Amino acid sequence: MLVLNKVNAYIGLLLAVIGYTICPLIKVPFQGNWNLYHTDSRLFFISLALLAILALCFFVRQLSAFRKVSIVFFIWNIIMAAAVYFKSNNYFNSKFFDKILAKTINYQWGWIVILVAAILLLTCVRKGVAIKD
């Protein structure tokens, strides 16, 4: 039987929404902080779709589906971070300009919020025996 820690799930879902929509992910010179929508809109919409499926599985109480989608969500966040890193290091397809651009772009604290949310969602479902009162 799967047991769900609801507090961790609520906090993880809230942190994921905040991390994707509000938190700055990269700082671009002369343009300021960018969140995921400004960085790549396709990654943003795919991430929000995964988060919506995860929330649907949580509210419908399909714990096995929630567990599987949370694993996919965690892997997706790692792939997304790698995609943003490689896109910022190969933006102009010129070694000289890409090297200069990669030195000027700074990654912000929003990645930590997204990673904490993914870890909370990954660890909130476990196998165990439910205690009935």
DSSP file (Angstrom, degrees, kcal/mol; ACC not computed):
  #  RESIDUE AA STRUCTURE BP1 BP2  ACC     N-H-->O    O-->H-N    N-H-->O    O-->H-N    TCO  KAPPA ALPHA  PHI   PSI    X-CA   Y-CA   Z-CA
    1    1 A M              0   0    0      0, 0.0   127,-2.6     0, 0.0     2,-0.4   0.000 360.0 360.0 360.0 139.0    0.0    0.0    0.0
    2    2 A L  E     -A  127   0A   0    125,-0.2     2,-0.4   123,-0.0   125,-0.2  -0.748 360.0-156.9 -93.6 137.7    1.3    3.5   -0.8
    3    3 A V  E     -A  126   0A   0    123,-3.4   123,-2.3    -2,-0.4     2,-0.5  -0.940   6.2-149.8-116.5 135.3    1.2    6.2    1.8
    4    4 A L  E     -A  125   0A   0     -2,-0.4     2,-1.0   121,-0.2   121,-0.2  -0.888   9.8-147.3-110.2 131.8    1.2    9.9    0.9
    5    5 A N     >  -     0   0    0    119,-2.7     4,-1.8    -2,-0.5     5,-0.1  -0.844  18.3-169.5 -92.4 100.5    2.7   12.7    3.0
    6    6 A K  H  > S+     0   0    0     -2,-1.0     4,-2.8     1,-0.2     5,-0.2   0.829  78.8  57.2 -65.7 -35.1    0.2   15.4    2.1
    7    7 A V  H  > S+     0   0    0      1,-0.2     4,-2.5     2,-0.2    -1,-0.2   0.939 109.3  45.2 -64.2 -45.9    2.1   18.3    3.6
    8    8 A N  H  > S+     0   0    0      1,-0.2     4,-2.6     2,-0.2    -1,-0.2   0.875 113.3  51.5 -64.0 -36.5    5.2   17.6    1.5
    9    9 A A  H  X S+     0   0    0     -4,-1.8     4,-2.6     2,-0.2    -2,-0.2   0.925 111.3  46.2 -67.1 -44.1    3.0   17.2   -1.6
   10   10 A Y  H  X S+     0   0    0     -4,-2.8     4,-2.4     2,-0.2    -2,-0.2   0.931 115.6  46.2 -63.3 -45.1    1.2   20.5   -1.0
   11   11 A I  H  X S+     0   0    0     -4,-2.5     4,-2.7    -5,-0.2     5,-0.2   0.906 113.2  50.2 -64.4 -41.3    4.5   22.3   -0.3
   12   12 A G  H  X S+     0   0    0     -4,-2.6     4,-2.2    -5,-0.2    -2,-0.2   0.910 111.7  46.9 -64.0 -43.4    6.1   20.6   -3.4
   13   13 A L  H  X S+     0   0    0     -4,-2.6     4,-2.1     2,-0.2    -2,-0.2   0.917 114.5  47.6 -64.3 -42.6    3.3   21.6   -5.7
   14   14 A L  H  X S+     0   0    0     -4,-2.4     4,-2.4    -5,-0.2    -2,-0.2   0.919 112.8  48.1 -65.0 -43.8    3.3   25.2   -4.4
   15   15 A L  H  X S+     0   0    0     -4,-2.7     4,-3.0     1,-0.2    -1,-0.2   0.869 110.1  52.8 -65.1 -36.0    7.1   25.5   -4.7
   16   16 A A  H  X S+     0   0    0     -4,-2.2     4,-2.1     2,-0.2    -1,-0.2   0.918 110.5  46.6 -66.4 -42.4    7.0   24.1   -8.2
   17   17 A V  H  X S+     0   0    0     -4,-2.1     4,-2.0     2,-0.2     5,-0.3   0.928 116.0  45.3 -64.4 -44.3    4.3   26.7   -9.3
   18   18 A I  H  X>S+     0   0    0     -4,-2.4     4,-2.2     1,-0.2     5,-1.9   0.914 112.8  51.5 -64.8 -42.4    6.3   29.5   -7.7
   19   19 A G  H  <5S+     0   0    0     -4,-3.0    17,-0.3     1,-0.2    -1,-0.2   0.864 114.1  42.3 -64.8 -36.5    9.6   28.3   -9.2
   20   20 A Y  H  <5S+     0   0    0     -4,-2.1    16,-0.6    -5,-0.2    17,-0.5   0.838 126.1  29.3 -78.9 -32.9    8.2   28.1  -12.7
   21   21 A T  H  <5S+     0   0    0     -4,-2.0    -3,-0.2    -5,-0.2    -2,-0.2   0.868 131.3  17.1 -99.1 -39.8    6.3   31.3  -12.7
   22   22 A I  T  <5S+     0   0    0     -4,-2.2    -3,-0.2    -5,-0.3    -4,-0.1   0.848  94.9  90.7-106.0 -43.0    7.9   33.8  -10.4
   23   23 A C  S   <S-     0   0    0     -5,-1.9    13,-0.3    87,-0.1     2,-0.3  -0.271  75.2-117.9 -67.3 139.8   11.5   32.9   -9.5
   24   24 A P        -     0   0    0      0, 0.0    86,-1.8     0, 0.0    87,-0.3  -0.585  28.9-179.3 -75.8 136.3   14.3   34.1  -11.7
   25   25 A L        +     0   0    0      9,-3.2    83,-2.8     1,-0.4     2,-0.3   0.796  66.0  13.0-104.2 -40.7   16.3   31.3  -13.3
   26   26 A I  E     -BC  34 107B   0      8,-1.8     8,-3.2    81,-0.3     2,-0.6  -0.978  63.5-137.8-135.9 153.2   19.0   33.2  -15.3
   27   27 A K  E     -BC  33 106B   0     79,-3.2    79,-1.7    -2,-0.3     6,-0.2  -0.948  19.8-165.4-111.3 117.4   20.2   36.8  -15.2
   28   28 A V  E >>  -B   32   0B   0      4,-2.7     4,-2.0    -2,-0.6     3,-1.4  -0.860  27.5-110.5-102.3 131.5   20.9   38.2  -18.7
   29   29 A P  T 34 S+     0   0    0      0, 0.0    75,-0.0     0, 0.0    76,-0.0  -0.324  98.3   7.2 -63.1 144.5   22.9   41.4  -18.9
   30   30 A F  T 34 S+     0   0    0      1,-0.1     0, 0.0    -2,-0.0     0, 0.0   0.317 129.1  60.5  67.4  -5.5   21.0   44.5  -20.0
   31   31 A Q  T <4 S-     0   0    0     -3,-1.4     2,-0.2     1,-0.2    -1,-0.1   0.559  93.2-141.5-123.0 -15.7   17.7   42.6  -19.8
   32   32 A G  E  <  -B   28   0B   0     -4,-2.0    -4,-2.7     2,-0.0     2,-0.2  -0.503  48.9  -9.2  92.8-158.9   17.5   41.6  -16.2
   33   33 A N  E     -B   27   0B   0     -6,-0.2     2,-0.4    -2,-0.2    -6,-0.2  -0.558  58.7-157.8 -83.1 140.5   16.2   38.3  -14.6
   34   34 A W  E     -B   26   0B   0     -8,-3.2    -9,-3.2    -2,-0.2    -8,-1.8  -0.950   1.3-156.5-117.3 137.2   14.4   35.8  -16.7
   35   35 A N     >  -     0   0    0     -2,-0.4     4,-1.7   -11,-0.3     3,-0.2  -0.303  47.7 -81.5 -93.2-170.0   12.0   33.1  -15.5
   36   36 A L  H  > S+     0   0    0    -16,-0.6     4,-2.5   -13,-0.3     8,-0.3   0.841 127.7  57.4 -67.0 -32.9   11.4   29.9  -17.5
   37   37 A Y  H  4 S+     0   0    0    -17,-0.5    -1,-0.2     1,-0.2     4,-0.1   0.902 109.7  44.3 -64.4 -40.1    8.8   31.6  -19.8
   38   38 A H  H  4 S+     0   0    0     -3,-0.2    -1,-0.2     2,-0.1    -2,-0.2   0.828 114.1  51.2 -72.5 -31.1   11.4   34.1  -20.9
   39   39 A T  H  < S-     0   0    0     -4,-1.7     2,-0.3     1,-0.3    -2,-0.2   0.974 136.0 -18.1 -71.1 -55.7   14.1   31.5  -21.3
   40   40 A D     X  -     0   0    0     -4,-2.5     4,-1.7    -5,-0.1    -1,-0.3  -0.843  53.7-159.5-156.1 114.1   12.1   29.0  -23.4
   41   41 A S  H  > S+     0   0    0     -2,-0.3     4,-2.4     1,-0.2     5,-0.2   0.819  92.9  57.3 -69.6 -30.2    8.3   29.1  -23.7
   42   42 A R  H  > S+     0   0    0      2,-0.2     4,-2.4     1,-0.2     5,-0.2   0.928 107.5  47.5 -66.2 -43.2    8.1   25.4  -24.9
   43   43 A L  H  > S+     0   0    0      1,-0.2     4,-2.4     2,-0.2    -1,-0.2   0.890 111.4  53.2 -61.7 -38.1    9.9   24.2  -21.8
   44   44 A F  H  X S+     0   0    0     -4,-1.7     4,-2.4    -8,-0.3    -2,-0.2   0.938 111.4  43.0 -62.4 -48.3    7.6   26.3  -19.7
   45   45 A F  H  X S+     0   0    0     -4,-2.4     4,-1.9     2,-0.2    -2,-0.2   0.874 114.6  49.6 -71.1 -36.1    4.4   24.9  -21.1
   46   46 A I  H  X S+     0   0    0     -4,-2.4     4,-2.3    -5,-0.2    -1,-0.2   0.910 112.2  49.4 -65.8 -40.7    5.6   21.3  -21.0
   47   47 A S  H  X S+     0   0    0     -4,-2.4     4,-2.3    -5,-0.2    -2,-0.2   0.905 111.4  47.9 -64.8 -42.0    6.7   21.8  -17.4
   48   48 A L  H  X S+     0   0    0     -4,-2.4     4,-2.2     2,-0.2    -1,-0.2   0.852 110.0  53.2 -68.3 -32.8    3.3   23.3  -16.5
   49   49 A A  H  X S+     0   0    0     -4,-1.9     4,-2.3     2,-0.2    -2,-0.2   0.919 110.1  47.3 -66.2 -42.9    1.5   20.5  -18.2
   50   50 A L  H  X S+     0   0    0     -4,-2.3     4,-2.3     1,-0.2    -2,-0.2   0.905 112.3  50.3 -62.5 -40.4    3.5   17.9  -16.3
   51   51 A L  H  X S+     0   0    0     -4,-2.3     4,-2.4     2,-0.2    -2,-0.2   0.873 109.3  51.2 -65.8 -36.6    2.8   19.8  -13.1
   52   52 A A  H  X S+     0   0    0     -4,-2.2     4,-2.4     2,-0.2    -2,-0.2   0.899 110.5  48.3 -67.3 -40.5   -1.0   19.9  -13.9
   53   53 A I  H  X S+     0   0    0     -4,-2.3     4,-2.4     2,-0.2    -2,-0.2   0.901 111.8  50.8 -64.3 -40.0   -1.0   16.1  -14.5
   54   54 A L  H  X S+     0   0    0     -4,-2.3     4,-1.8     2,-0.2    -2,-0.2   0.917 111.5  46.6 -63.7 -43.7    0.9   15.7  -11.2
   55   55 A A  H  X S+     0   0    0     -4,-2.4     4,-2.6     2,-0.2     5,-0.2   0.880 110.9  52.9 -66.7 -37.4   -1.7   17.8   -9.4
   56   56 A L  H  X S+     0   0    0     -4,-2.4     4,-1.8     1,-0.2    -2,-0.2   0.925 109.5  48.2 -63.2 -44.2   -4.6   16.0  -11.0
   57   57 A C  H  X>S+     0   0    0     -4,-2.4     5,-2.3     1,-0.2     4,-0.5   0.860 112.7  50.6 -63.8 -34.3   -3.2   12.6   -9.9
   58   58 A F  H ><5S+     0   0    0     -4,-1.8     3,-0.6     3,-0.2    -2,-0.2   0.932 112.8  43.2 -68.8 -46.3   -2.7   14.1   -6.4
   59   59 A F  H 3<5S+     0   0    0     -4,-2.6    -2,-0.2     1,-0.2    -1,-0.2   0.742 115.0  49.0 -76.3 -21.9   -6.3   15.4   -6.0
   60   60 A V  H 3<5S-     0   0    0     -4,-1.8    -1,-0.2    -5,-0.2    -2,-0.2   0.545 110.9-124.5 -88.9  -8.3   -7.9   12.3   -7.5
   61   61 A R  T <<5 +     0   0    0     -3,-0.6     2,-1.1    -4,-0.5    -3,-0.2   0.863  57.1 150.5  66.2  40.7   -5.8   10.1   -5.1
   62   62 A Q     >< +     0   0    0     -5,-2.3     4,-2.6     1,-0.2    -1,-0.2  -0.772  17.4 175.4 -96.1  85.9   -4.1    8.0   -7.8
   63   63 A L  H  > S+     0   0    0     -2,-1.1     4,-2.4     1,-0.2    -1,-0.2   0.833  72.5  52.2 -69.8 -34.0   -0.9    7.4   -5.8
   64   64 A S  H  > S+     0   0    0      2,-0.2     4,-2.0     1,-0.2    -1,-0.2   0.919 114.2  43.9 -68.4 -40.5    0.7    5.0   -8.2
   65   65 A A  H  > S+     0   0    0      2,-0.2     4,-2.8     1,-0.2     5,-0.2   0.890 112.6  53.3 -67.5 -39.0    0.2    7.4  -11.0
   66   66 A F  H  X S+     0   0    0     -4,-2.6     4,-2.1    -9,-0.2    -2,-0.2   0.902 109.2  49.3 -60.9 -41.8    1.4   10.3   -8.8
   67   67 A R  H  X S+     0   0    0     -4,-2.4     4,-1.5     2,-0.2    -2,-0.2   0.917 113.3  45.6 -65.0 -43.9    4.5    8.4   -8.0
   68   68 A K  H  X S+     0   0    0     -4,-2.0     4,-2.1     1,-0.2    -2,-0.2   0.910 114.2  47.6 -66.8 -42.6    5.3    7.7  -11.6
   69   69 A V  H  X S+     0   0    0     -4,-2.8     4,-2.6     1,-0.2    -1,-0.2   0.841 108.3  55.5 -69.8 -31.7    4.6   11.2  -12.8
   70   70 A S  H  X S+     0   0    0     -4,-2.1     4,-2.1    -5,-0.2    -1,-0.2   0.858 107.4  49.8 -68.5 -33.0    6.7   12.6  -10.0
   71   71 A I  H  X S+     0   0    0     -4,-1.5     4,-2.3     2,-0.2    -2,-0.2   0.920 112.7  46.7 -66.7 -43.8    9.7   10.5  -11.2
   72   72 A V  H  X S+     0   0    0     -4,-2.1     4,-2.6     1,-0.2    -2,-0.2   0.893 111.3  52.9 -62.8 -39.5    9.1   11.8  -14.7
   73   73 A F  H  X S+     0   0    0     -4,-2.6     4,-1.9     2,-0.2    -2,-0.2   0.892 109.3  48.4 -63.2 -41.8    8.8   15.3  -13.3
   74   74 A F  H  X S+     0   0    0     -4,-2.1     4,-1.6     2,-0.2    -2,-0.2   0.927 113.8  45.8 -65.1 -45.6   12.2   15.0  -11.5
   75   75 A I  H  X S+     0   0    0     -4,-2.3     4,-2.4     1,-0.2    -2,-0.2   0.896 110.7  54.5 -64.3 -39.6   13.9   13.7  -14.6
   76   76 A W  H  X S+     0   0    0     -4,-2.6     4,-2.7     1,-0.2    -1,-0.2   0.877 105.4  53.0 -61.9 -38.4   12.3   16.4  -16.7
   77   77 A N  H  X S+     0   0    0     -4,-1.9     4,-2.1     2,-0.2    -1,-0.2   0.876 109.7  48.0 -66.2 -36.7   13.7   19.1  -14.4
   78   78 A I  H  X S+     0   0    0     -4,-1.6     4,-2.0     2,-0.2    -2,-0.2   0.922 114.1  46.2 -67.9 -43.5   17.2   17.7  -14.7
   79   79 A I  H  X S+     0   0    0     -4,-2.4     4,-2.4     1,-0.2    -2,-0.2   0.891 111.8  52.7 -64.4 -39.0   16.8   17.6  -18.5
   80   80 A M  H  X S+     0   0    0     -4,-2.7     4,-2.3     2,-0.2     5,-0.2   0.906 108.0  49.8 -64.7 -42.3   15.4   21.1  -18.5
   81   81 A A  H  X S+     0   0    0     -4,-2.1     4,-2.0     1,-0.2    -1,-0.2   0.899 112.3  48.2 -63.2 -39.9   18.3   22.5  -16.5
   82   82 A A  H  X S+     0   0    0     -4,-2.0     4,-2.6     2,-0.2     5,-0.2   0.889 110.3  52.3 -66.7 -38.2   20.7   20.8  -19.0
   83   83 A A  H  X S+     0   0    0     -4,-2.4     4,-2.3     2,-0.2    -2,-0.2   0.908 110.1  47.2 -65.3 -42.0   18.8   22.2  -22.0
   84   84 A V  H  X S+     0   0    0     -4,-2.3     4,-2.0     2,-0.2    -1,-0.2   0.891 112.9  50.5 -66.2 -38.6   18.9   25.8  -20.6
   85   85 A Y  H  X S+     0   0    0     -4,-2.0     4,-1.4    -5,-0.2    -2,-0.2   0.939 113.9  43.1 -63.6 -47.3   22.6   25.4  -19.9
   86   86 A F  H  X S+     0   0    0     -4,-2.6     4,-0.8     1,-0.2    -2,-0.2   0.843 112.6  53.4 -70.5 -32.4   23.4   24.1  -23.4
   87   87 A K  H  < S+     0   0    0     -4,-2.3     3,-0.4    -5,-0.2    -1,-0.2   0.891 109.8  47.6 -68.6 -37.7   21.2   26.7  -25.1
   88   88 A S  H  < S+     0   0    0     -4,-2.0     3,-0.4     1,-0.2    -1,-0.2   0.779 113.7  48.1 -74.0 -24.5   22.9   29.5  -23.2
   89   89 A N  H  < S+     0   0    0     -4,-1.4    -1,-0.2     1,-0.2    -2,-0.2   0.542 121.0  35.1 -90.8  -7.2   26.4   28.1  -24.2
   90   90 A N  S  < S+     0   0    0     -4,-0.8    -1,-0.2    -3,-0.4    -2,-0.1  -0.371  77.2 123.8-139.3  57.3   25.5   27.6  -27.9
   91   91 A Y  S    S+     0   0    0     -3,-0.4    -2,-0.1     3,-0.1    -3,-0.1   0.882  81.0  29.7 -87.9 -42.0   23.2   30.5  -28.7
   92   92 A F  S    S-     0   0    0      2,-0.3    -1,-0.1    -3,-0.1     3,-0.1   0.516  95.9-126.5 -97.6  -6.2   25.0   32.2  -31.6
   93   93 A N  S    S+     0   0    0      1,-0.2     2,-0.4     2,-0.1    -3,-0.1   0.800  78.8 109.4  58.8  31.4   26.7   29.1  -33.1
   94   94 A S     >  -     0   0    0      1,-0.1     4,-2.7     2,-0.0     5,-0.3  -0.994  66.7-144.0-135.0 127.1   30.0   30.9  -32.9
   95   95 A K  H  > S+     0   0    0     -2,-0.4     4,-2.1     1,-0.2     5,-0.2   0.897  98.5  50.1 -60.0 -42.0   32.6   29.9  -30.4
   96   96 A F  H  > S+     0   0    0      2,-0.2     4,-1.7     1,-0.2    -1,-0.2   0.956 116.4  38.3 -63.9 -52.2   33.8   33.4  -29.8
   97   97 A F  H  > S+     0   0    0      1,-0.2     4,-2.7     2,-0.2    -1,-0.2   0.865 115.7  53.3 -69.8 -35.7   30.4   35.0  -29.1
   98   98 A D  H  X S+     0   0    0     -4,-2.7     4,-2.5     2,-0.2    -1,-0.2   0.870 107.5  51.8 -66.2 -35.6   29.1   31.9  -27.2
   99   99 A K  H  X S+     0   0    0     -4,-2.1     4,-1.2    -5,-0.3    -1,-0.2   0.904 112.4  45.3 -66.8 -40.6   32.1   32.0  -24.9
  100  100 A I  H  X S+     0   0    0     -4,-1.7     4,-1.1     2,-0.2     3,-0.2   0.920 114.6  48.2 -67.5 -43.6   31.5   35.7  -24.1
  101  101 A L  H  X S+     0   0    0     -4,-2.7     4,-1.7     1,-0.2     3,-0.4   0.894 107.8  54.9 -64.7 -40.2   27.7   35.1  -23.6
  102  102 A A  H  < S+     0   0    0     -4,-2.5    -1,-0.2     1,-0.2    -2,-0.2   0.809 107.4  51.2 -65.1 -28.5   28.3   32.1  -21.4
  103  103 A K  H  < S+     0   0    0     -4,-1.2    -1,-0.2    -3,-0.2    -2,-0.2   0.776 111.3  47.1 -77.8 -25.5   30.5   34.2  -19.1
  104  104 A T  H  < S+     0   0    0     -4,-1.1     2,-0.5    -3,-0.4    -2,-0.2   0.729  92.7  86.1 -90.3 -21.7   27.9   36.9  -18.8
  105  105 A I     <  -     0   0    0     -4,-1.7     2,-0.4   -77,-0.1   -77,-0.2  -0.678  61.4-165.0 -83.5 128.1   24.9   34.8  -18.0
  106  106 A N  E     -C   27   0B   0    -79,-1.7   -79,-3.2    -2,-0.5     2,-0.3  -0.925  16.7-129.5-114.0 136.9   24.4   34.0  -14.4
  107  107 A Y  E     -C   26   0B   0     -2,-0.4   -81,-0.3   -81,-0.2     2,-0.1  -0.687  28.7-147.3 -86.0 137.8   22.1   31.3  -13.0
  108  108 A Q    >   -     0   0    0    -83,-2.8     3,-1.0    -2,-0.3     4,-0.3  -0.262  28.2 -91.8-101.2-176.6   19.8   32.4  -10.2
  109  109 A W  T >> S+     0   0    0      1,-0.2     4,-1.3     2,-0.2     3,-0.6   0.494 102.8  88.1 -77.8  -5.7   18.3   30.9   -7.1
  110  110 A G  H 3> S+     0   0    0    -86,-1.8     4,-2.1     1,-0.2    -1,-0.2   0.803  80.3  62.4 -64.2 -28.9   15.1   29.8   -8.9
  111  111 A W  H <> S+     0   0    0     -3,-1.0     4,-2.3   -87,-0.3    -1,-0.2   0.862 100.6  52.9 -63.9 -35.0   16.8   26.5   -9.9
  112  112 A I  H <> S+     0   0    0     -3,-0.6     4,-2.6    -4,-0.3    -1,-0.2   0.904 107.7  50.9 -67.2 -40.5   17.1   25.6   -6.2
  113  113 A V  H  X S+     0   0    0     -4,-1.3     4,-2.2     2,-0.2    -2,-0.2   0.919 112.3  46.5 -62.3 -44.2   13.4   26.2   -5.6
  114  114 A I  H  X S+     0   0    0     -4,-2.1     4,-2.3     2,-0.2    -2,-0.2   0.897 112.9  49.6 -65.9 -40.3   12.5   23.9   -8.6
  115  115 A L  H  X S+     0   0    0     -4,-2.3     4,-2.2     2,-0.2    -2,-0.2   0.905 111.0  48.8 -66.3 -41.3   14.9   21.2   -7.4
  116  116 A V  H  X S+     0   0    0     -4,-2.6     4,-2.5     2,-0.2    -2,-0.2   0.903 111.6  50.7 -63.4 -41.0   13.6   21.3   -3.8
  117  117 A A  H  X S+     0   0    0     -4,-2.2     4,-2.3     1,-0.2    -2,-0.2   0.917 110.8  48.3 -63.1 -43.4   10.0   21.1   -5.2
  118  118 A A  H  X S+     0   0    0     -4,-2.3     4,-1.9     1,-0.2    -1,-0.2   0.886 112.4  48.6 -65.6 -38.6   10.9   18.1   -7.4
  119  119 A I  H  X S+     0   0    0     -4,-2.2     4,-2.0     2,-0.2    -2,-0.2   0.903 111.2  50.2 -68.6 -40.7   12.6   16.3   -4.5
  120  120 A L  H  X S+     0   0    0     -4,-2.5     4,-0.7     1,-0.2    -2,-0.2   0.917 113.1  46.0 -62.0 -42.8    9.7   16.9   -2.2
  121  121 A L  H  < S+     0   0    0     -4,-2.3     3,-0.3     1,-0.2     4,-0.3   0.840 112.4  51.9 -69.4 -31.5    7.2   15.6   -4.8
  122  122 A L  H  < S+     0   0    0     -4,-1.9     3,-0.4     1,-0.2    -1,-0.2   0.850 115.8  39.4 -71.7 -34.0    9.5   12.6   -5.4
  123  123 A T  H  < S+     0   0    0     -4,-2.0    -1,-0.2     1,-0.2    -2,-0.2   0.391  91.9  84.5 -99.5   3.4    9.8   11.6   -1.7
  124  124 A C  S  < S+     0   0    0     -4,-0.7  -119,-2.7    -3,-0.3     2,-0.5   0.675  83.6  63.5 -83.5 -14.0    6.2   12.3   -0.5
  125  125 A V  E     +A    4   0A   0     -3,-0.4     2,-0.3    -4,-0.3  -121,-0.2  -0.936  65.3 158.7-110.3 129.6    4.9    8.8   -1.6
  126  126 A R  E     -A    3   0A   0   -123,-2.3  -123,-3.4    -2,-0.5     2,-0.3  -0.953  43.1-100.8-142.5 162.1    6.3    5.7    0.0
  127  127 A K  E     +A    2   0A   0     -2,-0.3     2,-0.3  -125,-0.2  -125,-0.2  -0.663  65.6 108.5 -82.8 139.8    5.4    2.2    0.6
  128  128 A G        -     0   0    0   -127,-2.6     2,-0.5    -2,-0.3    -2,-0.0  -0.984  67.1 -70.6 175.5-175.6    4.0    1.4    4.0
  129  129 A V        -     0   0    0     -2,-0.3     2,-0.3  -126,-0.0  -126,-0.0  -0.896  43.1-128.9-105.7 128.4    1.1    0.5    6.1
  130  130 A A        -     0   0    0     -2,-0.5     2,-0.6  -128,-0.1  -127,-0.0  -0.563  19.8-130.1 -75.4 136.4   -1.6    3.2    6.7
  131  131 A I        -     0   0    0     -2,-0.3     2,-0.5     2,-0.0    -1,-0.1  -0.790  22.1-160.8 -90.3 120.3   -2.5    3.7   10.3
  132  132 A K              0   0    0     -2,-0.6    -2,-0.0     1,-0.1     0, 0.0  -0.877 360.0 360.0-104.6 133.0   -6.3    3.6   10.8
  133  133 A D              0   0    0     -2,-0.5    -1,-0.1     0, 0.0    -2,-0.0   0.439 360.0 360.0 -91.4 360.0   -7.8    5.1   13.9
